[in-house]
Amino acid sequence: MTFELYTDAVLTRDLPEDGLCTGDVVKIVDHHPVPGGEDGYSIEVFNAIGETIAVTSVPESALETLRPNEVFSVRRLAPAA
């Protein structure tokens, strides 16, 4: 699946190195095509008040689209170790 730039998506796996969890909502900011392999995406993640908390890259399989039967939730960020 190809994600449109600057749309929201959901993580399908934890990214502990970035403090991110499955289900976190991310913004797609760049697409990294990989001929013969799995494409990747750069993502930006914001806290509840709109501040950037992470920018990283993930494989396409780490993302899924938002669905109409889903609602947002809030969780506390774990402090950096």
HTML snippet that shows the backbone in 3Dmol.js (N, CA, C, O; Angstrom):
<script src="https://3Dmol.org/build/3Dmol-min.js"></script>
<div id="view" style="width:600px;height:400px;position:relative"></div>
<script>
const pdb = `
ATOM      1  N   MET A   1       0.848  -1.183   0.000  1.00  0.00           N
ATOM      2  CA  MET A   1       0.000   0.000   0.000  1.00  0.00           C
ATOM      3  C   MET A   1       0.882   1.231   0.000  1.00  0.00           C
ATOM      4  O   MET A   1       1.868   1.289   0.734  1.00  0.00           O
ATOM      5  N   THR A   2       0.543   2.202  -0.805  1.00  0.00           N
ATOM      6  CA  THR A   2       1.278   3.459  -0.820  1.00  0.00           C
ATOM      7  C   THR A   2       0.506   4.487  -0.011  1.00  0.00           C
ATOM      8  O   THR A   2      -0.689   4.689  -0.225  1.00  0.00           O
ATOM      9  N   PHE A   3       1.192   5.134   0.915  1.00  0.00           N
ATOM     10  CA  PHE A   3       0.575   6.169   1.750  1.00  0.00           C
ATOM     11  C   PHE A   3       0.829   7.533   1.127  1.00  0.00           C
ATOM     12  O   PHE A   3       1.923   7.804   0.632  1.00  0.00           O
ATOM     13  N   GLU A   4      -0.182   8.387   1.153  1.00  0.00           N
ATOM     14  CA  GLU A   4      -0.019   9.751   0.659  1.00  0.00           C
ATOM     15  C   GLU A   4       0.786  10.560   1.662  1.00  0.00           C
ATOM     16  O   GLU A   4       0.637  10.397   2.873  1.00  0.00           O
ATOM     17  N   LEU A   5       1.649  11.441   1.140  1.00  0.00           N
ATOM     18  CA  LEU A   5       2.429  12.305   2.018  1.00  0.00           C
ATOM     19  C   LEU A   5       1.512  13.235   2.809  1.00  0.00           C
ATOM     20  O   LEU A   5       0.473  13.676   2.320  1.00  0.00           O
ATOM     21  N   TYR A   6       1.918  13.515   4.026  1.00  0.00           N
ATOM     22  CA  TYR A   6       1.242  14.447   4.947  1.00  0.00           C
ATOM     23  C   TYR A   6      -0.132  13.956   5.403  1.00  0.00           C
ATOM     24  O   TYR A   6      -0.986  14.748   5.799  1.00  0.00           O
ATOM     25  N   THR A   7      -0.332  12.632   5.341  1.00  0.00           N
ATOM     26  CA  THR A   7      -1.538  12.049   5.916  1.00  0.00           C
ATOM     27  C   THR A   7      -1.153  11.302   7.184  1.00  0.00           C
ATOM     28  O   THR A   7       0.023  11.031   7.426  1.00  0.00           O
ATOM     29  N   ASP A   8      -2.148  10.977   7.985  1.00  0.00           N
ATOM     30  CA  ASP A   8      -1.911  10.242   9.223  1.00  0.00           C
ATOM     31  C   ASP A   8      -1.973   8.741   8.974  1.00  0.00           C
ATOM     32  O   ASP A   8      -2.700   8.272   8.099  1.00  0.00           O
ATOM     33  N   ALA A   9      -1.207   8.005   9.753  1.00  0.00           N
ATOM     34  CA  ALA A   9      -1.211   6.543   9.729  1.00  0.00           C
ATOM     35  C   ALA A   9      -1.018   6.068  11.166  1.00  0.00           C
ATOM     36  O   ALA A   9      -0.803   6.870  12.074  1.00  0.00           O
ATOM     37  N   VAL A  10      -1.096   4.757  11.357  1.00  0.00           N
ATOM     38  CA  VAL A  10      -0.970   4.158  12.686  1.00  0.00           C
ATOM     39  C   VAL A  10       0.194   3.177  12.672  1.00  0.00           C
ATOM     40  O   VAL A  10       0.366   2.424  11.713  1.00  0.00           O
ATOM     41  N   LEU A  11       0.988   3.185  13.731  1.00  0.00           N
ATOM     42  CA  LEU A  11       2.070   2.213  13.853  1.00  0.00           C
ATOM     43  C   LEU A  11       1.509   0.828  14.150  1.00  0.00           C
ATOM     44  O   LEU A  11       0.580   0.686  14.945  1.00  0.00           O
ATOM     45  N   THR A  12       2.071  -0.182  13.513  1.00  0.00           N
ATOM     46  CA  THR A  12       1.651  -1.564  13.753  1.00  0.00           C
ATOM     47  C   THR A  12       2.657  -2.312  14.616  1.00  0.00           C
ATOM     48  O   THR A  12       2.503  -3.509  14.860  1.00  0.00           O
ATOM     49  N   ARG A  13       3.677  -1.616  15.074  1.00  0.00           N
ATOM     50  CA  ARG A  13       4.682  -2.233  15.958  1.00  0.00           C
ATOM     51  C   ARG A  13       5.288  -1.168  16.861  1.00  0.00           C
ATOM     52  O   ARG A  13       5.264   0.025  16.555  1.00  0.00           O
ATOM     53  N   ASP A  14       5.829  -1.630  17.973  1.00  0.00           N
ATOM     54  CA  ASP A  14       6.524  -0.736  18.885  1.00  0.00           C
ATOM     55  C   ASP A  14       7.855  -0.299  18.280  1.00  0.00           C
ATOM     56  O   ASP A  14       8.513  -1.064  17.574  1.00  0.00           O
ATOM     57  N   LEU A  15       8.239   0.942  18.567  1.00  0.00           N
ATOM     58  CA  LEU A  15       9.563   1.461  18.216  1.00  0.00           C
ATOM     59  C   LEU A  15      10.194   1.981  19.506  1.00  0.00           C
ATOM     60  O   LEU A  15      10.257   3.192  19.720  1.00  0.00           O
ATOM     61  N   PRO A  16      10.663   1.071  20.369  1.00  0.00           N
ATOM     62  CA  PRO A  16      11.142   1.478  21.692  1.00  0.00           C
ATOM     63  C   PRO A  16      12.290   2.484  21.657  1.00  0.00           C
ATOM     64  O   PRO A  16      12.427   3.303  22.565  1.00  0.00           O
ATOM     65  N   GLU A  17      13.112   2.423  20.615  1.00  0.00           N
ATOM     66  CA  GLU A  17      14.231   3.371  20.513  1.00  0.00           C
ATOM     67  C   GLU A  17      13.742   4.813  20.361  1.00  0.00           C
ATOM     68  O   GLU A  17      14.486   5.756  20.629  1.00  0.00           O
ATOM     69  N   ASP A  18      12.491   4.980  19.930  1.00  0.00           N
ATOM     70  CA  ASP A  18      11.902   6.314  19.769  1.00  0.00           C
ATOM     71  C   ASP A  18      10.788   6.577  20.781  1.00  0.00           C
ATOM     72  O   ASP A  18      10.146   7.626  20.738  1.00  0.00           O
ATOM     73  N   GLY A  19      10.557   5.625  21.693  1.00  0.00           N
ATOM     74  CA  GLY A  19       9.494   5.784  22.688  1.00  0.00           C
ATOM     75  C   GLY A  19       8.098   5.655  22.106  1.00  0.00           C
ATOM     76  O   GLY A  19       7.138   6.156  22.692  1.00  0.00           O
ATOM     77  N   LEU A  20       7.965   4.989  20.955  1.00  0.00           N
ATOM     78  CA  LEU A  20       6.680   4.882  20.269  1.00  0.00           C
ATOM     79  C   LEU A  20       6.108   3.479  20.423  1.00  0.00           C
ATOM     80  O   LEU A  20       6.846   2.502  20.552  1.00  0.00           O
ATOM     81  N   CYS A  21       4.779   3.398  20.408  1.00  0.00           N
ATOM     82  CA  CYS A  21       4.087   2.132  20.631  1.00  0.00           C
ATOM     83  C   CYS A  21       3.116   1.825  19.496  1.00  0.00           C
ATOM     84  O   CYS A  21       2.651   2.719  18.789  1.00  0.00           O
ATOM     85  N   THR A  22       2.828   0.545  19.345  1.00  0.00           N
ATOM     86  CA  THR A  22       1.785   0.118  18.422  1.00  0.00           C
ATOM     87  C   THR A  22       0.520   0.930  18.703  1.00  0.00           C
ATOM     88  O   THR A  22       0.117   1.082  19.856  1.00  0.00           O
ATOM     89  N   GLY A  23      -0.091   1.441  17.660  1.00  0.00           N
ATOM     90  CA  GLY A  23      -1.304   2.236  17.817  1.00  0.00           C
ATOM     91  C   GLY A  23      -1.067   3.740  17.844  1.00  0.00           C
ATOM     92  O   GLY A  23      -2.022   4.511  17.742  1.00  0.00           O
ATOM     93  N   ASP A  24       0.187   4.177  17.981  1.00  0.00           N
ATOM     94  CA  ASP A  24       0.457   5.615  17.949  1.00  0.00           C
ATOM     95  C   ASP A  24       0.169   6.154  16.545  1.00  0.00           C
ATOM     96  O   ASP A  24       0.454   5.499  15.543  1.00  0.00           O
ATOM     97  N   VAL A  25      -0.390   7.340  16.497  1.00  0.00           N
ATOM     98  CA  VAL A  25      -0.700   7.997  15.225  1.00  0.00           C
ATOM     99  C   VAL A  25       0.514   8.801  14.782  1.00  0.00           C
ATOM    100  O   VAL A  25       1.109   9.536  15.570  1.00  0.00           O
ATOM    101  N   VAL A  26       0.872   8.653  13.513  1.00  0.00           N
ATOM    102  CA  VAL A  26       2.048   9.322  12.948  1.00  0.00           C
ATOM    103  C   VAL A  26       1.651  10.075  11.689  1.00  0.00           C
ATOM    104  O   VAL A  26       0.611   9.803  11.089  1.00  0.00           O
ATOM    105  N   LYS A  27       2.487  11.019  11.299  1.00  0.00           N
ATOM    106  CA  LYS A  27       2.294  11.770  10.054  1.00  0.00           C
ATOM    107  C   LYS A  27       3.338  11.280   9.044  1.00  0.00           C
ATOM    108  O   LYS A  27       4.530  11.238   9.347  1.00  0.00           O
ATOM    109  N   ILE A  28       2.886  10.916   7.855  1.00  0.00           N
ATOM    110  CA  ILE A  28       3.787  10.492   6.780  1.00  0.00           C
ATOM    111  C   ILE A  28       4.430  11.744   6.182  1.00  0.00           C
ATOM    112  O   ILE A  28       3.721  12.640   5.722  1.00  0.00           O
ATOM    113  N   VAL A  29       5.772  11.817   6.183  1.00  0.00           N
ATOM    114  CA  VAL A  29       6.428  13.015   5.657  1.00  0.00           C
ATOM    115  C   VAL A  29       7.326  12.751   4.445  1.00  0.00           C
ATOM    116  O   VAL A  29       7.716  13.693   3.754  1.00  0.00           O
ATOM    117  N   ASP A  30       7.658  11.489   4.179  1.00  0.00           N
ATOM    118  CA  ASP A  30       8.452  11.189   2.987  1.00  0.00           C
ATOM    119  C   ASP A  30       8.294   9.710   2.642  1.00  0.00           C
ATOM    120  O   ASP A  30       8.027   8.879   3.510  1.00  0.00           O
ATOM    121  N   HIS A  31       8.462   9.406   1.382  1.00  0.00           N
ATOM    122  CA  HIS A  31       8.352   8.034   0.877  1.00  0.00           C
ATOM    123  C   HIS A  31       9.721   7.629   0.357  1.00  0.00           C
ATOM    124  O   HIS A  31      10.373   8.396  -0.350  1.00  0.00           O
ATOM    125  N   HIS A  32      10.163   6.412   0.710  1.00  0.00           N
ATOM    126  CA  HIS A  32      11.464   5.906   0.285  1.00  0.00           C
ATOM    127  C   HIS A  32      11.260   4.619  -0.527  1.00  0.00           C
ATOM    128  O   HIS A  32      11.257   3.525   0.037  1.00  0.00           O
ATOM    129  N   PRO A  33      11.088   4.748  -1.849  1.00  0.00           N
ATOM    130  CA  PRO A  33      10.904   3.557  -2.684  1.00  0.00           C
ATOM    131  C   PRO A  33      12.156   2.674  -2.655  1.00  0.00           C
ATOM    132  O   PRO A  33      13.280   3.177  -2.657  1.00  0.00           O
ATOM    133  N   VAL A  34      11.951   1.367  -2.627  1.00  0.00           N
ATOM    134  CA  VAL A  34      13.048   0.402  -2.650  1.00  0.00           C
ATOM    135  C   VAL A  34      12.752  -0.601  -3.759  1.00  0.00           C
ATOM    136  O   VAL A  34      11.963  -1.524  -3.558  1.00  0.00           O
ATOM    137  N   PRO A  35      13.374  -0.436  -4.932  1.00  0.00           N
ATOM    138  CA  PRO A  35      13.125  -1.370  -6.020  1.00  0.00           C
ATOM    139  C   PRO A  35      13.451  -2.807  -5.586  1.00  0.00           C
ATOM    140  O   PRO A  35      14.551  -3.082  -5.107  1.00  0.00           O
ATOM    141  N   GLY A  36      12.495  -3.706  -5.755  1.00  0.00           N
ATOM    142  CA  GLY A  36      12.699  -5.090  -5.405  1.00  0.00           C
ATOM    143  C   GLY A  36      12.656  -5.383  -3.919  1.00  0.00           C
ATOM    144  O   GLY A  36      12.952  -6.503  -3.500  1.00  0.00           O
ATOM    145  N   GLY A  37      12.290  -4.390  -3.112  1.00  0.00           N
ATOM    146  CA  GLY A  37      12.238  -4.583  -1.661  1.00  0.00           C
ATOM    147  C   GLY A  37      11.053  -3.849  -1.068  1.00  0.00           C
ATOM    148  O   GLY A  37      10.180  -3.365  -1.789  1.00  0.00           O
ATOM    149  N   GLU A  38      11.033  -3.773   0.248  1.00  0.00           N
ATOM    150  CA  GLU A  38       9.927  -3.100   0.937  1.00  0.00           C
ATOM    151  C   GLU A  38      10.193  -1.604   1.025  1.00  0.00           C
ATOM    152  O   GLU A  38      11.231  -1.178   1.531  1.00  0.00           O
ATOM    153  N   ASP A  39       9.244  -0.805   0.527  1.00  0.00           N
ATOM    154  CA  ASP A  39       9.363   0.639   0.626  1.00  0.00           C
ATOM    155  C   ASP A  39       9.364   1.070   2.086  1.00  0.00           C
ATOM    156  O   ASP A  39       8.888   0.355   2.968  1.00  0.00           O
ATOM    157  N   GLY A  40       9.907   2.248   2.314  1.00  0.00           N
ATOM    158  CA  GLY A  40       9.918   2.817   3.656  1.00  0.00           C
ATOM    159  C   GLY A  40       9.321   4.206   3.647  1.00  0.00           C
ATOM    160  O   GLY A  40       9.085   4.795   2.592  1.00  0.00           O
ATOM    161  N   TYR A  41       9.082   4.722   4.844  1.00  0.00           N
ATOM    162  CA  TYR A  41       8.515   6.063   5.003  1.00  0.00           C
ATOM    163  C   TYR A  41       9.194   6.779   6.157  1.00  0.00           C
ATOM    164  O   TYR A  41       9.509   6.171   7.180  1.00  0.00           O
ATOM    165  N   SER A  42       9.416   8.073   5.986  1.00  0.00           N
ATOM    166  CA  SER A  42       9.798   8.918   7.111  1.00  0.00           C
ATOM    167  C   SER A  42       8.514   9.363   7.771  1.00  0.00           C
ATOM    168  O   SER A  42       7.550   9.734   7.101  1.00  0.00           O
ATOM    169  N   ILE A  43       8.509   9.323   9.103  1.00  0.00           N
ATOM    170  CA  ILE A  43       7.317   9.720   9.851  1.00  0.00           C
ATOM    171  C   ILE A  43       7.694  10.767  10.892  1.00  0.00           C
ATOM    172  O   ILE A  43       8.826  10.813  11.372  1.00  0.00           O
ATOM    173  N   GLU A  44       6.730  11.596  11.224  1.00  0.00           N
ATOM    174  CA  GLU A  44       6.874  12.569  12.313  1.00  0.00           C
ATOM    175  C   GLU A  44       5.762  12.281  13.304  1.00  0.00           C
ATOM    176  O   GLU A  44       4.624  12.013  12.920  1.00  0.00           O
ATOM    177  N   VAL A  45       6.104  12.339  14.578  1.00  0.00           N
ATOM    178  CA  VAL A  45       5.149  12.036  15.631  1.00  0.00           C
ATOM    179  C   VAL A  45       5.035  13.252  16.538  1.00  0.00           C
ATOM    180  O   VAL A  45       6.038  13.868  16.899  1.00  0.00           O
ATOM    181  N   PHE A  46       3.810  13.586  16.899  1.00  0.00           N
ATOM    182  CA  PHE A  46       3.534  14.768  17.708  1.00  0.00           C
ATOM    183  C   PHE A  46       2.920  14.360  19.041  1.00  0.00           C
ATOM    184  O   PHE A  46       2.245  13.335  19.136  1.00  0.00           O
ATOM    185  N   ASN A  47       3.158  15.170  20.069  1.00  0.00           N
ATOM    186  CA  ASN A  47       2.459  14.929  21.332  1.00  0.00           C
ATOM    187  C   ASN A  47       1.056  15.519  21.232  1.00  0.00           C
ATOM    188  O   ASN A  47       0.670  16.037  20.184  1.00  0.00           O
ATOM    189  N   ALA A  48       0.303  15.441  22.313  1.00  0.00           N
ATOM    190  CA  ALA A  48      -1.102  15.865  22.301  1.00  0.00           C
ATOM    191  C   ALA A  48      -1.289  17.358  22.049  1.00  0.00           C
ATOM    192  O   ALA A  48      -2.375  17.789  21.661  1.00  0.00           O
ATOM    193  N   ILE A  49      -0.230  18.156  22.267  1.00  0.00           N
ATOM    194  CA  ILE A  49      -0.378  19.597  22.028  1.00  0.00           C
ATOM    195  C   ILE A  49       0.347  20.058  20.767  1.00  0.00           C
ATOM    196  O   ILE A  49       0.556  21.254  20.567  1.00  0.00           O
ATOM    197  N   GLY A  50       0.732  19.100  19.914  1.00  0.00           N
ATOM    198  CA  GLY A  50       1.256  19.425  18.596  1.00  0.00           C
ATOM    199  C   GLY A  50       2.753  19.617  18.494  1.00  0.00           C
ATOM    200  O   GLY A  50       3.239  20.072  17.459  1.00  0.00           O
ATOM    201  N   GLU A  51       3.502  19.285  19.537  1.00  0.00           N
ATOM    202  CA  GLU A  51       4.958  19.413  19.483  1.00  0.00           C
ATOM    203  C   GLU A  51       5.559  18.123  18.928  1.00  0.00           C
ATOM    204  O   GLU A  51       5.112  17.027  19.268  1.00  0.00           O
ATOM    205  N   THR A  52       6.567  18.258  18.078  1.00  0.00           N
ATOM    206  CA  THR A  52       7.236  17.089  17.527  1.00  0.00           C
ATOM    207  C   THR A  52       7.983  16.353  18.629  1.00  0.00           C
ATOM    208  O   THR A  52       8.743  16.956  19.388  1.00  0.00           O
ATOM    209  N   ILE A  53       7.759  15.036  18.712  1.00  0.00           N
ATOM    210  CA  ILE A  53       8.483  14.236  19.701  1.00  0.00           C
ATOM    211  C   ILE A  53       9.403  13.208  19.050  1.00  0.00           C
ATOM    212  O   ILE A  53      10.296  12.676  19.710  1.00  0.00           O
ATOM    213  N   ALA A  54       9.196  12.922  17.769  1.00  0.00           N
ATOM    214  CA  ALA A  54      10.069  11.972  17.073  1.00  0.00           C
ATOM    215  C   ALA A  54       9.953  12.151  15.574  1.00  0.00           C
ATOM    216  O   ALA A  54       8.881  12.447  15.046  1.00  0.00           O
ATOM    217  N   VAL A  55      11.069  11.967  14.902  1.00  0.00           N
ATOM    218  CA  VAL A  55      11.118  11.873  13.440  1.00  0.00           C
ATOM    219  C   VAL A  55      12.002  10.668  13.158  1.00  0.00           C
ATOM    220  O   VAL A  55      13.145  10.614  13.612  1.00  0.00           O
ATOM    221  N   THR A  56      11.486   9.714  12.420  1.00  0.00           N
ATOM    222  CA  THR A  56      12.232   8.489  12.147  1.00  0.00           C
ATOM    223  C   THR A  56      11.737   7.873  10.850  1.00  0.00           C
ATOM    224  O   THR A  56      10.806   8.383  10.227  1.00  0.00           O
ATOM    225  N   SER A  57      12.357   6.784  10.448  1.00  0.00           N
ATOM    226  CA  SER A  57      11.942   6.054   9.252  1.00  0.00           C
ATOM    227  C   SER A  57      11.502   4.655   9.642  1.00  0.00           C
ATOM    228  O   SER A  57      12.054   4.048  10.560  1.00  0.00           O
ATOM    229  N   VAL A  58      10.493   4.149   8.929  1.00  0.00           N
ATOM    230  CA  VAL A  58       9.964   2.805   9.187  1.00  0.00           C
ATOM    231  C   VAL A  58       9.668   2.121   7.865  1.00  0.00           C
ATOM    232  O   VAL A  58       9.455   2.789   6.854  1.00  0.00           O
ATOM    233  N   PRO A  59       9.653   0.781   7.865  1.00  0.00           N
ATOM    234  CA  PRO A  59       9.213   0.076   6.660  1.00  0.00           C
ATOM    235  C   PRO A  59       7.702   0.213   6.505  1.00  0.00           C
ATOM    236  O   PRO A  59       6.984   0.457   7.474  1.00  0.00           O
ATOM    237  N   GLU A  60       7.245   0.056   5.297  1.00  0.00           N
ATOM    238  CA  GLU A  60       5.811   0.177   5.008  1.00  0.00           C
ATOM    239  C   GLU A  60       4.969  -0.755   5.881  1.00  0.00           C
ATOM    240  O   GLU A  60       3.854  -0.400   6.262  1.00  0.00           O
ATOM    241  N   SER A  61       5.485  -1.935   6.199  1.00  0.00           N
ATOM    242  CA  SER A  61       4.732  -2.907   7.002  1.00  0.00           C
ATOM    243  C   SER A  61       4.517  -2.455   8.445  1.00  0.00           C
ATOM    244  O   SER A  61       3.739  -3.070   9.175  1.00  0.00           O
ATOM    245  N   ALA A  62       5.202  -1.383   8.864  1.00  0.00           N
ATOM    246  CA  ALA A  62       5.028  -0.853  10.223  1.00  0.00           C
ATOM    247  C   ALA A  62       3.895   0.158  10.302  1.00  0.00           C
ATOM    248  O   ALA A  62       3.672   0.763  11.352  1.00  0.00           O
ATOM    249  N   LEU A  63       3.172   0.347   9.190  1.00  0.00           N
ATOM    250  CA  LEU A  63       2.116   1.358   9.129  1.00  0.00           C
ATOM    251  C   LEU A  63       0.810   0.768   8.621  1.00  0.00           C
ATOM    252  O   LEU A  63       0.803  -0.182   7.839  1.00  0.00           O
ATOM    253  N   GLU A  64      -0.281   1.339   9.074  1.00  0.00           N
ATOM    254  CA  GLU A  64      -1.588   1.029   8.484  1.00  0.00           C
ATOM    255  C   GLU A  64      -2.415   2.302   8.482  1.00  0.00           C
ATOM    256  O   GLU A  64      -2.124   3.251   9.209  1.00  0.00           O
ATOM    257  N   THR A  65      -3.454   2.308   7.653  1.00  0.00           N
ATOM    258  CA  THR A  65      -4.304   3.485   7.548  1.00  0.00           C
ATOM    259  C   THR A  65      -5.242   3.576   8.750  1.00  0.00           C
ATOM    260  O   THR A  65      -5.539   2.572   9.398  1.00  0.00           O
ATOM    261  N   LEU A  66      -5.697   4.781   9.033  1.00  0.00           N
ATOM    262  CA  LEU A  66      -6.728   4.984  10.045  1.00  0.00           C
ATOM    263  C   LEU A  66      -8.054   4.470   9.499  1.00  0.00           C
ATOM    264  O   LEU A  66      -8.313   4.543   8.298  1.00  0.00           O
ATOM    265  N   ARG A  67      -8.884   3.954  10.387  1.00  0.00           N
ATOM    266  CA  ARG A  67     -10.187   3.419   9.980  1.00  0.00           C
ATOM    267  C   ARG A  67     -11.310   4.212  10.643  1.00  0.00           C
ATOM    268  O   ARG A  67     -11.111   4.795  11.709  1.00  0.00           O
ATOM    269  N   PRO A  68     -12.481   4.239  10.021  1.00  0.00           N
ATOM    270  CA  PRO A  68     -13.585   5.022  10.579  1.00  0.00           C
ATOM    271  C   PRO A  68     -14.101   4.509  11.925  1.00  0.00           C
ATOM    272  O   PRO A  68     -14.764   5.251  12.649  1.00  0.00           O
ATOM    273  N   ASN A  69     -13.810   3.260  12.269  1.00  0.00           N
ATOM    274  CA  ASN A  69     -14.307   2.724  13.539  1.00  0.00           C
ATOM    275  C   ASN A  69     -13.266   2.808  14.659  1.00  0.00           C
ATOM    276  O   ASN A  69     -13.364   2.092  15.655  1.00  0.00           O
ATOM    277  N   GLU A  70     -12.267   3.686  14.495  1.00  0.00           N
ATOM    278  CA  GLU A  70     -11.231   3.889  15.506  1.00  0.00           C
ATOM    279  C   GLU A  70     -11.379   5.272  16.131  1.00  0.00           C
ATOM    280  O   GLU A  70     -11.847   6.209  15.486  1.00  0.00           O
ATOM    281  N   VAL A  71     -10.974   5.387  17.393  1.00  0.00           N
ATOM    282  CA  VAL A  71     -10.982   6.677  18.082  1.00  0.00           C
ATOM    283  C   VAL A  71      -9.586   6.942  18.644  1.00  0.00           C
ATOM    284  O   VAL A  71      -8.814   6.013  18.879  1.00  0.00           O
ATOM    285  N   PHE A  72      -9.274   8.221  18.856  1.00  0.00           N
ATOM    286  CA  PHE A  72      -7.994   8.593  19.451  1.00  0.00           C
ATOM    287  C   PHE A  72      -8.019   8.331  20.941  1.00  0.00           C
ATOM    288  O   PHE A  72      -9.070   8.370  21.579  1.00  0.00           O
ATOM    289  N   SER A  73      -6.850   8.063  21.483  1.00  0.00           N
ATOM    290  CA  SER A  73      -6.676   7.850  22.905  1.00  0.00           C
ATOM    291  C   SER A  73      -5.398   8.582  23.310  1.00  0.00           C
ATOM    292  O   SER A  73      -4.589   8.939  22.454  1.00  0.00           O
ATOM    293  N   VAL A  74      -5.217   8.802  24.593  1.00  0.00           N
ATOM    294  CA  VAL A  74      -4.024   9.489  25.091  1.00  0.00           C
ATOM    295  C   VAL A  74      -3.274   8.541  26.012  1.00  0.00           C
ATOM    296  O   VAL A  74      -3.876   7.853  26.835  1.00  0.00           O
ATOM    297  N   ARG A  75      -1.944   8.511  25.865  1.00  0.00           N
ATOM    298  CA  ARG A  75      -1.101   7.751  26.778  1.00  0.00           C
ATOM    299  C   ARG A  75       0.056   8.644  27.184  1.00  0.00           C
ATOM    300  O   ARG A  75       0.421   9.565  26.454  1.00  0.00           O
ATOM    301  N   ARG A  76       0.620   8.380  28.319  1.00  0.00           N
ATOM    302  CA  ARG A  76       1.781   9.151  28.774  1.00  0.00           C
ATOM    303  C   ARG A  76       3.039   8.590  28.135  1.00  0.00           C
ATOM    304  O   ARG A  76       3.195   7.377  27.996  1.00  0.00           O
ATOM    305  N   LEU A  77       3.934   9.493  27.748  1.00  0.00           N
ATOM    306  CA  LEU A  77       5.224   9.079  27.225  1.00  0.00           C
ATOM    307  C   LEU A  77       6.092   8.595  28.375  1.00  0.00           C
ATOM    308  O   LEU A  77       6.147   9.221  29.433  1.00  0.00           O
ATOM    309  N   ALA A  78       6.757   7.496  28.161  1.00  0.00           N
ATOM    310  CA  ALA A  78       7.706   7.023  29.163  1.00  0.00           C
ATOM    311  C   ALA A  78       8.927   7.920  29.104  1.00  0.00           C
ATOM    312  O   ALA A  78       9.354   8.305  28.015  1.00  0.00           O
ATOM    313  N   PRO A  79       9.498   8.263  30.249  1.00  0.00           N
ATOM    314  CA  PRO A  79      10.714   9.089  30.216  1.00  0.00           C
ATOM    315  C   PRO A  79      11.851   8.344  29.523  1.00  0.00           C
ATOM    316  O   PRO A  79      11.944   7.119  29.603  1.00  0.00           O
ATOM    317  N   ALA A  80      12.704   9.089  28.849  1.00  0.00           N
ATOM    318  CA  ALA A  80      13.834   8.468  28.161  1.00  0.00           C
ATOM    319  C   ALA A  80      14.743   7.801  29.185  1.00  0.00           C
ATOM    320  O   ALA A  80      14.982   8.336  30.267  1.00  0.00           O
ATOM    321  N   ALA A  81      15.239   6.638  28.828  1.00  0.00           N
ATOM    322  CA  ALA A  81      16.104   5.891  29.754  1.00  0.00           C
ATOM    323  C   ALA A  81      17.519   6.404  29.735  1.00  0.00           C
ATOM    324  O   ALA A  81      18.373   5.887  30.455  1.00  0.00           O
TER     325      ALA A  81
END
`;
const viewer = $3Dmol.createViewer("view");
viewer.addModel(pdb, "pdb");
viewer.setStyle({}, {cartoon: {color: "spectrum"}});
viewer.zoomTo();
viewer.render();
</script>
